[in-house]
Amino acid sequence: MKLKLKEIMTRLDLTGSFNLILLGEEESPEFPFDEIGDIISNITFVAEGSRGEEVIRKKLPQAAIIRGDDPACIDHLKIRSDGQGYDVVIVWDSHPAAVRLALGAAAPFGEVYFCYTPRGKVNVDLHSTINYKSLRILAKC
């Protein structure tokens, strides 16, 4: 069972902070774009591949999109969040690299929501990502 976006959005105030959604190429057709509503200006999307980017552009033409396969992806994320990181990171992706990117992009005391079980093993340094930043992690599989 996946973590539902509506569950996340009803629990959080996404209107006044930097928010990031990592969207997988295979998972993007299932993303509930209609639930984004008026908070689109506070969200940055990271699209895995050109297909993921296409889906976002078609559904939300005004969305800020960064390609996950862009070598400067991390730099772009830092610029978009004024170097502070993202208060809320929603991972709508099952690729192991998305887990590492999400933990790295989250702001100190941020919240990371995993909506899919990662495909394969994920190697992360728990001390430097979760403990050091005091992140709150929620996953539902």
Summary of the structure (lengths in Angstrom):
residues: 141
radius of gyration: 13.6
end to end distance: 5.1
largest distance: 39.0
contacts: 421
relative contact order: 0.20
helix: 40%
strand: 24%
